[in-house]
Amino acid sequence: MPRAIPVGLWPHSRGFILQVGQSLMDELKTKEQLLSELAQARQRIAELEDLEAERLQVLHILHLQNRAMESTGNGIVIVDANQSHHPVIYCNPAFSHITGYSIVDVMDENCRFLQGPDTDPAAVAQIRQAIRQQTDCQVIIKNYRKDGTPFWNELTISPVRDRQGNVTHFVGIQNDITHRKQTEEQLRANEERFRQVIYSISDHIYFTEISKDGTYTNLYLSPHVQTLTGYPVEELEADWNLWASQIIHPDDRARAAEQAKRLTVGIDSEIEYRITRSDGQIIWVRDSGRVTQEGESTLVYGVVSDITERKRAEKMQRQTQKMEAIGKLAGGVAHDFNNLLTVIYGQCELLLGEEYTQQNVIREEIEEIKVASEKAMLLTQQLLTFSRQRSNQSQVLNLNHIINQFKKMLQRLVGEDIDFVDNLAPDLSSIKADPGHIEQVLMNLVINARDAMPKGGALTIATANIQSTNGATNHEPRKSESYVQLTVSDTGIGIDKETKARMFEPFYTTKAVGKGTGLGLSTVYGIVQQNDGQIKVLSQPGQGTTFEIVLPAVDEPAPILTTNPTNPSNLMGNETILLVEDEANVRAITRKFLRKRGYNVIEAINVHDALEISRQAKCIDLLITDMIMPDMNGYELVKQLSHWQPDLKVLYISGYPDDVLDQHDILTEGIPLLEKPFSSEILARKVRDVLD
């Protein structure tokens, strides 16, 4: 309200009026000023209210950020960038949980306390460089907890800048990835073990994808594919068709394509085929594929194995089976054949010994029959030797002694146009074998070498002590690691690949008709196998041939072999002999042989007859009995007769091969045994050996 004007002054004074007006004007100005100040105050209050709201919002955000930093599983640490040692000014609980260090432990400390003996210096250098350059940095580093245990830290470091762009702090965010690293290490270890397993397997392993349109893609090829084929792995990985179009043998591609079709339609398949290596060598493989389905693609897991050795062994087994079949055939007819030959040869001997044939015109024909029977006897012996069904009268002997005693005859066999050289090792170890068998081996190999040098050449026989038998063609020796080697080499025409593959087959020969039976090398093969030995042939056309035979050595010394001149009078006798033979023809010729030598012979046609005769006979000096007869074998007969004559001397005769004797539990080693067919002189010599 305006102030009241005193009555005494109102309205007489102009000055008064002016004074009042001025007063009113001043009053109006003050009110406007107050209103302006009030407006300004209200504006300031509004501004302050906005600032407070903003402050509260910032505080809320800061509180939210703090709660987030406190609750996150990642460790957070903040360091001061303005101090030279970059001290820690903050760390969240997760940092303490990961490292084991509390805020008190780390405050004002440099983060290098997390480093340890296995911390990678390169990772530390990367962190320091980022800090120097004030840039972001991410590393995986091995740190250590407060208790000393290591952990893998995936660390991210970022600079914090003010409004002017100056770096004030660095923030580090930790992520404990120890479990992940352990898993990765385990995976790497498993992968390495798997890789080592793959590398240790000689087979080739492959993994192929067959798409819906039939396209093949190599997803994995093991390194052994290069060993198997000779082609680089990269070349095979790049082109699946290389295997099908070039590596598989042309004659086997159709069969391999059939396998591919089966795999394409989801059928497991396994086949065998040949492949051609990059060097041209052809080998056999077995390809086994197993199929799984994954979406629209077919996945094939396969293994390719080199079965060349198995195929070679199967071929050898078939060859052996074929040879054994022939041997069994020979053994099956040996008994009857030997009986017939004994009679034929014996009758020829008797006829040629009679006076009326000395000048008779039929003498020549009888001699031809005898020669033919001798060849038949040799043929039978070779067949039985080859089939390992001929009895083996083994004894300890020295191979050098056999060669020296047999040398003159071998030299006569080869003739004058062939140089005969022997290179015999001194102090040669002994072997255990049948001397007659060894002589057969020498004779057959020498004859084979002679026939390979029709225009002359050189023949070398060598012996040696060896310790290794690698590269042999038949089964490994079973009893010894030391061996005696016999080598027979010639400079002849050599042997081609086809002949070499069949040379040990019975009746296989490259000689003209009538020039050979094809049993010489078969006999050698049989003797070598029978003595647990090995035989190897080295030969090429035009470059000669070398036969290498190895036989197990024995520690026993070989006795010195001596030869006694034959004196026919020494083969005579007057003792009483009981002859037991169920074959009438053989019994008759044997009786004639013995009686011509002066012996008193009592014949028995069977076992029962022999037992009856022995009961009645006053004295029997020698029993000659067939080994196998219808009612009782020779062993059992001797046991029966020993009741009446305990010291009875016995000579067994047999025309059966060893396998038949084995079926009757008859052992021939170490007993006096005469094999059919035999001559009168061989019979007489055996009889005197037993009696004397």
LOVO-96033 format. One record per residue (C-alpha): x, y, z. Coordinates in nm, 4 decimals. Layout:
N
          u          v          w
          X          Y          Z
...
END
This chain:
692
          u          v          w
     0.0000     0.0000     0.0000
     0.1310     0.3595    -0.0790
     0.2130     0.5740     0.2218
    -0.0436     0.8452     0.3397
     0.0513     1.2127     0.2749
     0.0296     1.4465     0.5769
    -0.2607     1.6897     0.5524
    -0.0442     1.9841     0.6317
     0.1575     1.9262     0.3219
    -0.1255     1.8300     0.0924
    -0.1703     1.9912    -0.1681
     0.0113     2.3211    -0.1089
     0.3541     2.2415    -0.2141
     0.4777     2.1601    -0.5640
     0.7905     2.0306    -0.4313
     0.5982     1.8077    -0.2186
     0.4164     1.6705    -0.5158
     0.7356     1.6082    -0.7014
     0.8740     1.4491    -0.3963
     0.5791     1.2231    -0.3722
     0.5988     1.1333    -0.7419
     0.9636     1.0558    -0.7147
     0.8914     0.8430    -0.4169
     0.6257     0.6578    -0.6065
     0.8584     0.6058    -0.9019
     1.1285     0.4687    -0.6767
     0.8805     0.2429    -0.5185
     0.7674     0.1101    -0.8563
     1.1261     0.0457    -0.9635
     1.1995    -0.1492    -0.6485
     0.8921    -0.3674    -0.7061
     0.9989    -0.4475    -1.0623
     1.3448    -0.5264    -0.9405
     1.2076    -0.7488    -0.6764
     0.9897    -0.9210    -0.9304
     1.2942    -0.9664    -1.1560
     1.5026    -1.1001    -0.8724
     1.2171    -1.3239    -0.7770
     1.2011    -1.4588    -1.1311
     1.5745    -1.5095    -1.1321
     1.5546    -1.6860    -0.7998
     1.2772    -1.9083    -0.9284
     1.4874    -1.9876    -1.2383
     1.7878    -2.0672    -1.0210
     1.5757    -2.2904    -0.8046
     1.4548    -2.4713    -1.1168
     1.8116    -2.5063    -1.2338
     1.9139    -2.6357    -0.8945
     1.6254    -2.8799    -0.9007
     1.7371    -3.0013    -1.2453
     2.0919    -3.0344    -1.1208
     1.9732    -3.2300    -0.8207
     1.7679    -3.4582    -1.0401
     2.0679    -3.5042    -1.2671
     2.2882    -3.5671    -0.9665
     2.0459    -3.8215    -0.8330
     2.0325    -3.9885    -1.1760
     2.4117    -3.9955    -1.1941
     2.4270    -4.1358    -0.8438
     2.1738    -4.3995    -0.9441
     2.3763    -4.4914    -1.2519
     2.6968    -4.4947    -1.0514
     2.5315    -4.7094    -0.7903
     2.4012    -4.9402    -1.0624
     2.7457    -4.9583    -1.2234
     2.9030    -5.0283    -0.8861
     2.6523    -5.3043    -0.8162
     2.7249    -5.4466    -1.1612
     3.1013    -5.4362    -1.1014
     3.0479    -5.5916    -0.7586
     2.8237    -5.8705    -0.8881
     3.0015    -5.9604    -1.2157
     3.1913    -6.2892    -1.2366
     3.4830    -6.1195    -1.4133
     3.7552    -5.9671    -1.2050
     3.7898    -5.5898    -1.2441
     4.0885    -5.3886    -1.1364
     4.1547    -5.0164    -1.1870
     4.5007    -4.8640    -1.1719
     4.6128    -4.5022    -1.1633
     4.7784    -4.4068    -1.4915
     4.9265    -4.0838    -1.3524
     5.1582    -4.2591    -1.1116
     5.4711    -4.4239    -1.2455
     5.4166    -4.7616    -1.0808
     5.0471    -4.7679    -1.1813
     4.9081    -4.8641    -0.8388
     4.5765    -5.0405    -0.7924
     4.3018    -4.8091    -0.6661
     4.0103    -5.0505    -0.6995
     3.9303    -5.4196    -0.7419
     3.5937    -5.5896    -0.7299
     3.5024    -5.8993    -0.5254
     3.5355    -6.1222    -0.8313
     3.9001    -6.0187    -0.8571
     3.9497    -6.1236    -0.4952
     3.7618    -6.4494    -0.5550
     3.9748    -6.5333    -0.8614
     4.3126    -6.4334    -0.7225
     4.2659    -6.4771    -0.3466
     4.3914    -6.1206    -0.2874
     4.1695    -5.8768    -0.0922
     4.1365    -5.5035    -0.1681
     4.3661    -5.4393     0.1262
     4.6300    -5.6752    -0.0204
     4.6390    -5.5064    -0.3603
     4.5749    -5.1414    -0.2836
     4.8608    -4.9214    -0.4088
     5.0356    -5.2327    -0.5492
     5.1402    -5.2945    -0.9102
     4.9609    -5.5884    -1.0743
     5.2874    -5.7678    -1.1362
     5.2269    -5.9547    -0.8088
     5.0048    -6.1863    -1.0189
     5.3042    -6.3056    -1.2223
     5.4949    -6.6279    -1.1502
     5.7662    -6.8664    -1.2783
     5.5682    -6.9847    -1.5827
     5.4210    -6.6525    -1.6814
     5.4941    -6.5929    -2.0479
     5.7397    -6.2999    -2.0851
     5.5969    -6.2284    -2.4294
     5.2490    -6.1719    -2.2811
     5.3946    -5.9430    -2.0137
     5.5796    -5.7458    -2.2820
     5.2545    -5.7093    -2.4792
     5.0786    -5.5631    -2.1718
     5.3611    -5.3179    -2.1032
     5.3671    -5.2031    -2.4628
     4.9896    -5.1376    -2.4578
     5.0260    -4.9334    -2.1393
     5.3109    -4.7324    -2.2863
     5.1153    -4.6679    -2.6044
     4.7900    -4.6134    -2.4065
     4.5961    -4.8578    -2.6249
     4.3620    -5.1484    -2.5700
     4.5171    -5.4899    -2.5135
     4.3880    -5.8468    -2.4849
     4.6114    -6.1363    -2.3822
     4.5885    -6.4845    -2.2362
     4.8430    -6.5138    -1.9600
     4.9255    -6.7562    -1.6822
     4.8897    -6.5807    -1.3452
     4.9212    -6.7048    -0.9886
     4.6800    -6.6851    -0.6965
     4.7749    -6.5775    -0.3489
     4.8222    -6.9451    -0.2482
     5.0634    -6.9988    -0.5411
     4.8337    -7.2049    -0.7628
     4.8398    -7.1027    -1.1291
     4.5366    -7.0041    -1.3329
     4.4848    -6.8988    -1.6912
     4.3738    -6.5360    -1.7177
     4.2040    -6.3938    -2.0256
     4.2905    -6.0280    -1.9593
     4.1543    -5.7175    -2.1346
     4.3150    -5.3802    -2.0544
     4.1587    -5.0488    -2.1638
     4.2662    -4.6879    -2.1013
     4.0223    -4.4393    -1.9308
     4.0350    -4.0801    -2.0640
     3.9035    -3.7486    -1.9265
     3.7149    -3.4901    -2.1326
     4.0388    -3.3537    -2.2681
     4.1406    -3.7017    -2.3892
     4.4084    -3.7554    -2.1318
     4.4498    -4.1081    -1.9918
     4.3812    -4.1058    -1.6221
     4.3355    -4.4742    -1.5421
     4.3601    -4.8241    -1.6851
     4.0863    -5.0808    -1.6335
     4.1705    -5.4497    -1.6417
     3.9010    -5.7134    -1.6799
     3.9899    -6.0713    -1.5860
     3.8267    -6.3903    -1.7044
     3.9414    -6.7131    -1.5377
     3.9612    -6.9590    -1.8329
     4.1587    -7.2310    -1.6506
     3.8889    -7.4912    -1.7060
     3.8630    -7.3988    -2.0723
     4.2407    -7.4198    -2.1118
     4.2471    -7.7571    -1.9357
     3.9741    -7.8788    -2.1691
     4.1676    -7.7462    -2.4675
     4.4855    -7.9131    -2.3415
     4.2956    -8.2375    -2.2915
     4.1533    -8.2097    -2.6420
     4.4994    -8.1409    -2.7812
     4.6393    -8.4352    -2.5864
     4.3584    -8.6578    -2.7134
     4.4170    -8.5347    -3.0667
     4.7881    -8.6023    -3.0306
     4.7194    -8.9509    -2.8951
     4.4763    -9.0108    -3.1801
     4.7368    -8.8817    -3.4256
     5.0002    -9.1107    -3.2766
     4.7590    -9.4038    -3.3004
     4.6914    -9.3193    -3.6640
     5.0651    -9.2863    -3.7331
     5.1401    -9.6152    -3.5566
     4.8903    -9.8060    -3.7704
     5.0444    -9.9240    -4.0936
     4.7034    -9.9208    -4.2603
     4.5719    -9.6179    -4.4478
     4.2629    -9.4580    -4.2879
     4.0316    -9.2348    -4.4869
     3.7156    -9.0277    -4.4308
     3.5091    -8.9479    -4.7396
     3.1893    -8.7505    -4.7919
     2.9466    -8.8562    -5.0654
     2.7087    -8.5704    -5.1470
     2.3503    -8.6116    -5.2627
     2.4548    -8.5810    -5.6271
     2.7159    -8.8607    -5.5851
     3.0234    -8.6369    -5.5647
     3.3092    -8.7799    -5.3563
     3.5153    -8.5461    -5.1380
     3.8163    -8.6491    -4.9319
     3.7714    -8.5092    -4.5804
     4.0699    -8.6900    -4.4296
     4.3536    -8.9127    -4.5520
     4.6043    -9.0559    -4.3072
     4.9753    -8.9997    -4.3807
     5.0207    -9.3715    -4.4509
     4.8458    -9.3271    -4.7843
     5.1739    -9.1888    -4.9175
     5.3641    -9.4914    -4.7867
     5.1036    -9.7193    -4.9393
     5.0790    -9.5581    -5.2830
     5.3898    -9.3436    -5.3220
     5.1721    -9.0427    -5.4145
     5.1836    -8.7213    -5.2028
     4.8952    -8.6834    -4.9573
     4.8146    -8.3355    -5.0933
     4.7710    -8.4714    -5.4450
     4.5324    -8.7415    -5.3270
     4.3369    -8.5009    -5.1055
     4.2850    -8.2636    -5.3953
     4.1513    -8.5270    -5.6359
     3.9446    -8.8203    -5.5108
     3.9196    -8.9606    -5.8623
     4.2969    -9.0170    -5.8732
     4.2489    -9.3301    -5.6617
     3.9705    -9.4695    -5.8773
     4.1096    -9.3800    -6.2191
     4.4851    -9.4240    -6.1779
     4.5874    -9.6046    -5.8591
     4.3456    -9.9012    -5.8693
     4.4737   -10.1678    -6.1079
     4.2883   -10.1508    -6.4431
     4.1715   -10.5119    -6.4151
     4.0164   -10.4443    -6.0711
     3.8489   -10.1075    -6.1320
     3.5128   -10.2616    -6.2209
     3.4997   -10.4491    -5.8868
     3.6107   -10.1379    -5.6995
     3.3359    -9.9375    -5.8750
     3.0794   -10.1895    -5.7476
     3.2031   -10.1250    -5.3940
     3.1667    -9.7503    -5.4494
     2.8049    -9.8020    -5.5583
     2.7285   -10.0014    -5.2442
     2.8819    -9.7336    -5.0240
     2.6872    -9.4611    -5.2051
     2.3538    -9.6252    -5.1196
     2.4588    -9.6717    -4.7559
     2.5769   -10.0354    -4.7600
     2.9005   -10.1266    -4.5794
     3.1458   -10.2973    -4.8121
     3.4822   -10.4742    -4.7991
     3.6749   -10.5979    -5.1024
     4.0272   -10.6865    -5.2067
     4.1930   -10.5471    -5.5163
     4.5295   -10.4494    -5.6570
     4.6749   -10.1014    -5.6756
     4.9631    -9.9640    -5.8784
     5.2091    -9.7549    -5.6788
     5.3708    -9.4448    -5.8236
     5.6897    -9.6481    -5.8837
     5.4947    -9.9058    -6.0866
     5.4932   -10.1758    -5.8172
     5.1650   -10.3683    -5.7936
     5.0412   -10.4621    -5.4459
     4.7248   -10.6128    -5.3016
     4.5031   -10.4173    -5.0591
     4.1867   -10.4809    -4.8595
     3.9474   -10.1822    -4.8638
     3.6908   -10.1826    -4.5783
     3.4284    -9.9054    -4.5810
     3.1664    -9.8313    -4.3113
     2.8820    -9.5889    -4.3872
     2.6966    -9.3344    -4.1710
     2.4346    -9.0769    -4.2721
     2.4636    -8.7094    -4.1838
     2.1877    -8.4926    -4.3278
     2.1799    -8.5361    -4.7021
     2.5423    -8.6529    -4.7134
     2.6806    -9.0047    -4.6763
     3.0004    -9.0327    -4.4732
     3.2361    -9.3244    -4.5343
     3.4954    -9.4268    -4.2764
     3.7420    -9.6655    -4.4361
     4.0639    -9.8585    -4.3841
     4.2943    -9.9735    -4.6645
     4.5390   -10.2477    -4.5618
     4.8370   -10.3830    -4.7528
     4.7701   -10.7575    -4.7821
     5.0434   -10.8342    -5.0348
     5.2316   -11.0598    -4.7926
     4.9122   -11.2399    -4.6977
     4.8297   -11.2962    -5.0640
     5.1806   -11.4256    -5.1222
     5.1471   -11.6566    -4.8215
     4.8098   -11.7800    -4.9487
     4.9644   -11.8513    -5.2867
     5.2466   -12.0393    -5.1208
     4.9959   -12.2273    -4.9080
     4.8001   -12.3298    -5.2161
     5.1265   -12.4358    -5.3761
     5.2173   -12.6349    -5.0656
     4.8730   -12.7939    -5.0550
     4.9041   -12.8907    -5.4196
     5.2474   -13.0414    -5.3566
     5.1230   -13.2202    -5.0441
     4.8289   -13.3599    -5.2412
     5.0707   -13.5095    -5.4917
     5.2790   -13.6401    -5.2029
     4.9743   -13.8058    -5.0468
     4.8914   -13.9601    -5.3823
     5.2460   -14.0959    -5.4009
     5.2251   -14.2226    -5.0449
     4.8908   -14.3860    -5.1159
     5.0341   -14.6139    -5.3843
     5.3842   -14.6456    -5.2344
     5.3218   -14.9700    -5.0482
     5.1935   -15.1719    -5.3433
     5.4352   -15.0047    -5.5811
     5.7314   -15.0779    -5.3544
     5.6297   -15.4422    -5.3185
     5.6058   -15.4779    -5.6968
     5.9421   -15.3095    -5.7496
     6.1034   -15.5338    -5.4891
     5.9833   -15.8387    -5.6789
     6.0703   -15.7038    -6.0259
     6.4165   -15.5837    -5.9290
     6.4856   -15.8933    -5.7206
     6.3867   -16.1315    -5.9965
     6.6119   -15.9452    -6.2386
     6.9004   -15.9801    -5.9936
     6.8357   -16.3532    -5.9563
     6.8039   -16.4113    -6.3290
     7.1207   -16.2202    -6.4060
     7.3010   -16.4248    -6.1432
     7.2059   -16.7600    -6.2981
     7.4648   -16.9329    -6.5121
     7.2322   -17.0046    -6.8022
     7.1768   -16.6303    -6.8563
     7.5441   -16.5420    -6.8745
     7.5526   -16.5940    -7.2512
     7.1771   -16.6002    -7.3100
     7.0245   -16.3685    -7.5678
     6.7591   -16.2537    -7.3205
     7.0182   -16.1238    -7.0746
     7.0142   -15.7806    -7.2393
     6.6340   -15.7647    -7.2053
     6.6574   -15.8634    -6.8377
     6.9156   -15.5910    -6.7782
     6.6806   -15.3381    -6.9425
     6.4053   -15.4454    -6.7029
     6.6450   -15.4057    -6.4128
     6.7500   -15.0552    -6.5272
     6.3844   -14.9566    -6.5667
     6.3035   -15.0868    -6.2177
     6.6009   -14.8929    -6.0747
     6.4627   -14.5747    -6.2278
     6.1187   -14.6555    -6.0877
     6.2717   -14.7169    -5.7428
     6.4499   -14.3812    -5.7582
     6.1296   -14.2129    -5.8713
     5.9379   -14.3596    -5.5776
     6.2076   -14.2505    -5.3324
     6.2044   -13.8978    -5.4741
     5.8275   -13.8738    -5.4477
     5.8281   -13.9914    -5.0880
     6.1180   -13.7618    -5.0012
     5.9422   -13.4665    -5.1626
     5.6203   -13.5403    -4.9733
     5.8217   -13.5863    -4.6489
     5.6829   -13.9376    -4.6161
     6.0116   -14.1189    -4.6505
     6.1724   -14.2208    -4.3234
     6.4452   -13.9869    -4.2114
     6.7471   -14.1670    -4.0639
     6.8960   -13.8525    -3.9108
     7.2394   -13.8394    -3.7558
     7.4898   -13.5732    -3.6613
     7.7158   -13.5033    -3.9559
     7.9464   -13.2443    -4.1055
     7.8418   -13.1070    -4.4424
     8.2042   -13.0618    -4.5502
     8.2721   -13.4336    -4.4955
     7.9729   -13.5285    -4.7132
     8.0864   -13.2944    -4.9917
     8.4471   -13.4183    -4.9816
     8.3419   -13.7834    -5.0006
     8.0901   -13.7097    -5.2755
     8.3159   -13.4713    -5.4713
     8.4624   -13.7168    -5.7207
     8.1231   -13.8430    -5.8233
     7.9945   -13.4844    -5.8550
     8.2909   -13.3947    -6.0752
     8.2105   -13.6893    -6.3018
     7.8493   -13.5693    -6.3187
     7.9361   -13.2172    -6.4397
     8.1943   -13.3232    -6.6984
     8.5235   -13.1717    -6.8095
     8.3843   -12.8538    -6.9699
     8.2627   -12.7179    -6.6352
     8.5034   -12.5813    -6.3733
     8.4192   -12.7374    -6.0376
     8.5136   -12.5151    -5.7409
     8.4511   -12.5747    -5.3733
     8.4805   -12.3110    -5.1026
     8.4227   -12.4936    -4.7743
     8.4312   -12.2999    -4.4497
     8.6753   -12.4259    -4.1857
     8.5309   -12.5189    -3.8445
     8.1884   -12.5718    -3.9995
     7.9172   -12.6477    -3.7431
     7.7443   -12.9839    -3.7427
     7.3898   -13.0501    -3.8638
     7.1496   -13.3349    -3.7986
     7.0191   -13.4960    -4.1167
     7.0020   -13.8158    -4.3172
     7.3341   -13.8481    -4.5080
     7.1516   -14.0066    -4.8003
     6.9153   -13.7091    -4.8152
     7.2040   -13.4631    -4.8168
     7.3681   -13.6582    -5.0983
     7.0406   -13.6350    -5.2916
     7.0323   -13.2583    -5.2420
     7.3888   -13.2210    -5.3682
     7.3363   -13.4502    -5.6645
     7.0110   -13.2866    -5.7760
     7.1461   -12.9318    -5.7450
     7.4670   -13.0224    -5.9300
     7.2737   -13.1943    -6.2104
     7.0442   -12.8931    -6.2344
     7.3482   -12.6619    -6.2587
     7.5146   -12.8863    -6.5198
     7.2034   -12.8819    -6.7391
     7.1924   -12.4994    -6.7129
     7.5448   -12.4781    -6.8653
     7.5325   -12.6776    -7.1928
     7.8311   -12.4826    -7.3276
     8.0354   -12.5051    -7.0097
     8.0877   -12.2664    -6.7246
     8.1713   -12.2657    -6.3555
     8.0045   -12.4501    -6.0678
     8.0778   -12.3455    -5.7098
     7.9808   -12.5273    -5.3913
     8.0321   -12.3289    -5.0702
     7.9542   -12.3756    -4.7006
     7.9398   -12.1223    -4.4177
     7.8242   -12.0697    -4.0602
     7.5558   -11.7995    -4.0394
     7.3349   -11.6443    -3.7728
     7.0546   -11.4961    -3.9805
     6.8031   -11.6424    -4.2247
     6.6144   -11.3354    -4.3462
     6.4485   -11.3601    -4.6854
     6.3900   -11.7341    -4.6937
     6.1039   -11.8678    -4.9006
     5.9496   -12.1228    -4.6676
     5.8741   -12.1568    -4.2956
     6.1087   -12.0265    -4.0282
     6.3341   -12.2748    -3.8453
     6.1994   -12.3579    -3.5028
     6.4914   -12.4944    -3.3006
     6.8059   -12.2884    -3.3455
     6.9420   -11.9442    -3.4168
     7.2654   -12.0723    -3.5688
     7.2658   -12.2252    -3.9127
     7.4860   -12.3962    -4.1667
     7.4527   -12.2595    -4.5182
     7.5076   -12.4599    -4.8355
     7.5401   -12.2564    -5.1557
     7.5445   -12.4044    -5.5073
     7.6068   -12.1468    -5.7829
     7.6388   -12.1743    -6.1581
     7.7084   -11.9368    -6.4462
     7.4365   -12.0838    -6.6645
     7.1322   -11.9565    -6.8495
     6.9451   -11.8458    -6.5356
     6.5779   -11.8825    -6.4513
     6.2901   -11.6613    -6.5638
     6.0166   -11.5387    -6.3292
     5.7537   -11.7914    -6.4376
     5.9864   -12.0901    -6.4013
     6.1127   -11.9625    -6.0669
     5.7557   -11.9537    -5.9346
     5.6958   -12.3197    -6.0248
     6.0394   -12.4766    -6.0054
     5.9689   -12.6757    -5.6865
     5.6465   -12.8270    -5.8206
     5.6700   -13.2034    -5.8759
     5.6827   -13.3094    -6.2411
     5.7351   -12.9490    -6.3543
     6.0343   -12.9363    -6.5871
     6.1635   -12.7211    -6.8708
     6.3720   -13.0060    -7.0084
     6.2848   -13.1996    -7.3216
     6.0732   -13.5144    -7.3011
     6.2774   -13.8005    -7.1602
     6.5455   -13.5675    -7.0214
     6.4019   -13.5275    -6.6731
     6.1161   -13.6270    -6.4431
     6.0677   -13.2862    -6.2813
     6.1287   -13.4326    -5.9352
     6.4884   -13.3230    -5.8714
     6.4161   -12.9813    -5.7181
     6.0933   -13.1113    -5.5618
     6.3036   -13.3673    -5.3777
     6.5450   -13.0955    -5.2638
     6.2504   -12.8879    -5.1403
     6.1065   -13.1835    -4.9477
     6.4387   -13.2703    -4.7834
     6.5026   -12.9096    -4.6784
     6.1571   -12.8797    -4.5232
     6.1886   -13.2195    -4.3560
     6.5035   -13.0918    -4.1816
     6.3495   -12.7600    -4.0641
     6.5549   -12.5680    -4.3164
     6.5027   -12.2956    -4.5728
     6.5812   -12.2640    -4.9403
     6.6256   -11.9464    -5.1413
     6.6827   -11.9062    -5.5144
     6.8650   -11.6086    -5.6675
     6.8515   -11.5999    -6.0449
     6.7887   -11.3876    -6.3517
     6.7870   -11.4939    -6.7162
     7.1407   -11.4951    -6.8531
     7.3034   -11.4307    -6.5141
     7.3301   -11.7761    -6.3625
     7.1563   -11.9256    -6.0600
     7.2407   -11.9561    -5.6920
     7.0645   -12.1920    -5.4507
     7.1078   -12.1038    -5.0830
     7.0068   -12.3686    -4.8294
     7.0249   -12.3140    -4.4554
     6.9915   -12.5954    -4.2012
     6.9810   -12.5637    -3.8201
     7.3200   -12.6176    -3.6575
     7.3688   -12.8528    -3.3615
     7.6301   -12.8429    -3.0871
     7.7285   -13.2094    -3.1134
     8.0513   -13.2931    -3.2991
     8.0100   -13.4989    -3.6138
     8.1898   -13.8356    -3.6243
     8.4510   -13.8858    -3.8948
     8.2956   -14.0801    -4.1807
     8.4932   -14.3756    -4.3132
     8.4213   -14.6096    -4.6002
     8.4897   -14.9815    -4.5811
     8.5516   -15.1637    -4.9095
     8.2769   -15.4042    -4.9984
     8.3743   -15.7695    -4.9640
     8.1029   -16.0059    -5.0911
     8.2240   -16.2801    -4.8562
     8.1407   -16.0553    -4.5628
     7.7742   -16.0627    -4.6674
     7.7366   -16.4421    -4.6352
     7.5973   -16.6266    -4.3325
     7.4496   -16.9520    -4.1990
     7.2203   -16.8227    -3.9248
     6.8527   -16.9139    -3.8945
     6.6167   -16.6350    -3.9982
     6.2396   -16.6200    -3.9391
     6.0890   -16.4228    -4.2294
     5.7389   -16.2811    -4.1686
     5.5805   -16.1200    -4.4777
     5.2142   -16.1298    -4.5813
     5.2897   -16.0531    -4.9500
     5.3759   -16.3866    -5.1131
     5.5838   -16.2418    -5.3983
     5.7925   -16.0243    -5.1657
     5.8340   -16.3130    -4.9206
     5.9493   -16.5423    -5.2024
     6.2100   -16.3038    -5.3456
     6.3409   -16.2195    -4.9968
     6.3724   -16.5893    -4.9155
     6.5677   -16.6491    -5.2380
     6.8009   -16.3557    -5.1607
     6.8782   -16.4913    -4.8144
     6.9218   -16.8540    -4.9109
     7.1659   -16.7589    -5.1889
     7.3737   -16.5965    -4.9121
     7.3724   -16.9222    -4.7117
     7.1065   -16.8446    -4.4506
     6.8530   -17.0937    -4.3184
     6.5157   -16.9261    -4.3810
     6.1867   -17.0154    -4.2103
     5.8846   -16.8482    -4.3682
     5.5702   -16.7238    -4.1943
     5.2775   -16.5946    -4.3972
     5.1220   -16.4017    -4.1075
     5.1599   -16.3161    -3.7393
     4.9810   -16.6240    -3.6066
     5.1997   -16.8467    -3.8206
     5.5101   -16.6685    -3.6886
     5.4021   -16.7164    -3.3270
     5.3408   -17.0860    -3.3800
     5.6759   -17.1363    -3.5532
     5.8651   -16.9515    -3.2796
     5.7179   -17.1787    -3.0134
     5.8438   -17.4854    -3.1936
     6.1771   -17.3540    -3.3262
     6.4816   -17.4337    -3.1200
     6.6718   -17.1170    -3.2079
     6.6018   -16.8131    -3.4211
     6.9010   -16.5860    -3.4790
     6.7156   -16.3085    -3.6573
     6.3563   -16.2026    -3.7132
     6.2812   -16.0185    -4.0383
     5.9262   -15.8874    -4.0232
     5.7107   -15.6571    -4.2266
     5.6222   -15.3479    -4.0258
     5.2477   -15.3466    -4.0968
     5.0399   -15.6618    -4.1467
     4.6656   -15.7332    -4.1358
     4.6418   -15.8806    -3.7836
     4.9328   -15.7261    -3.5930
     5.2178   -15.4850    -3.6637
     5.5827   -15.5786    -3.6392
     5.6310   -15.4049    -3.3032
     5.3554   -15.6080    -3.1411
     5.4888   -15.9307    -3.2911
     5.8335   -15.8648    -3.1417
     5.6754   -15.8078    -2.8000
     5.4994   -16.1423    -2.8238
     5.8113   -16.3292    -2.9350
     6.0239   -16.1725    -2.6619
     5.8456   -16.3982    -2.4118
     6.0262   -16.6994    -2.5625
     6.3421   -16.5259    -2.6839
     6.4152   -16.1979    -2.4970
     6.7391   -16.1238    -2.6871
     6.5904   -16.1777    -3.0323
     6.7517   -15.9629    -3.2996
     6.5074   -15.7897    -3.5383
     6.5183   -15.6289    -3.8817
     6.2010   -15.4473    -3.9848
     6.1024   -15.4014    -4.3489
     5.8349   -15.1651    -4.4790
     5.6968   -15.0271    -4.8005
     5.4696   -14.7749    -4.6258
     5.5490   -14.4030    -4.5994
     5.6034   -14.2375    -4.2629
     5.2529   -14.0913    -4.2296
     5.0977   -14.4396    -4.2446
     5.3475   -14.5649    -3.9872
     5.2600   -14.2677    -3.7661
     4.8923   -14.3651    -3.7810
     4.9923   -14.7007    -3.6309
     5.2060   -14.5288    -3.3616
     5.5222   -14.6774    -3.5122
     5.8438   -14.4795    -3.4689
     6.1167   -14.5616    -3.7210
     6.4004   -14.3544    -3.5763
     6.6722   -14.5590    -3.4083
     6.5504   -14.9041    -3.5166
     6.6937   -15.1403    -3.7858
     6.4670   -15.0659    -4.0825
     6.4941   -15.1745    -4.4440
     6.2809   -14.9784    -4.6872
     6.1212   -15.1398    -4.9892
     6.2181   -15.1731    -5.2641
     6.5604   -15.3183    -5.1850
     6.8289   -15.5134    -5.3679
     6.9868   -15.8424    -5.2571
     7.3091   -15.6642    -5.1592
     7.1291   -15.4005    -4.9500
     6.9327   -15.6778    -4.7766
     7.2489   -15.8793    -4.7112
     7.4317   -15.5775    -4.5745
     7.1420   -15.4900    -4.3374
     7.1205   -15.8506    -4.2173
     7.4905   -15.8634    -4.1361
     7.4730   -15.5227    -3.9630
     7.2002   -15.6498    -3.7313
     7.3558   -15.9906    -3.6676
     7.7048   -15.8571    -3.6117
END
